[in-house]
Amino acid sequence: MLPDLTQYIWIAWLVLALVFVIIELLTLEFTFLMLAAGSLIGGLGVTLLGGPWWLQIVAAAAVSALLLFTIRPLLLRTLHRSSALQPTNVDAIRGLGGRLTAPFAGDIAEARLDNGELWSVIRSPAADTLAVGDRVVVTAVRGARVEIAPESSSAAAPVAADPILPTDRSADR
């Protein structure tokens, strides 16, 4: 005698929910998390209450749709509200302070920035006289060199946007 497979349908709901959770861990969009919750709450819940198979599927679909259209947008809004855009790599260097460590030889000198990096630097058009040991501020990144200005003059005037590296990265999202 073969056992009635509908007795073990609860295992199928658990496996389906587990598969959805694994996919969610790979995508991180909260979509498959809502489907997993719908499978557990709707499908497994109706199964444990003794409902027929078609009611299990309808309940799982209804709960999943309800979660997708109500809870998921709230979770996404909360997640994105707390994640302010932080400048990284080259974008984080602009506005960073430092100290001139070598005199200018032609148009190029060296400066140690406050993050500990040693950079080849060029003068900004506003920086006429800079001596070794002067505090400077990075005004722009020009390839493998940074453009610097004296710290006092850059505090008085805001740093202009670098035409090579735009500061607004909202289009990259």
Order of alpha helices (4+ residues) and beta strands (2+ residues): alpha-alpha-alpha-alpha-beta-beta-beta-beta-beta-alpha
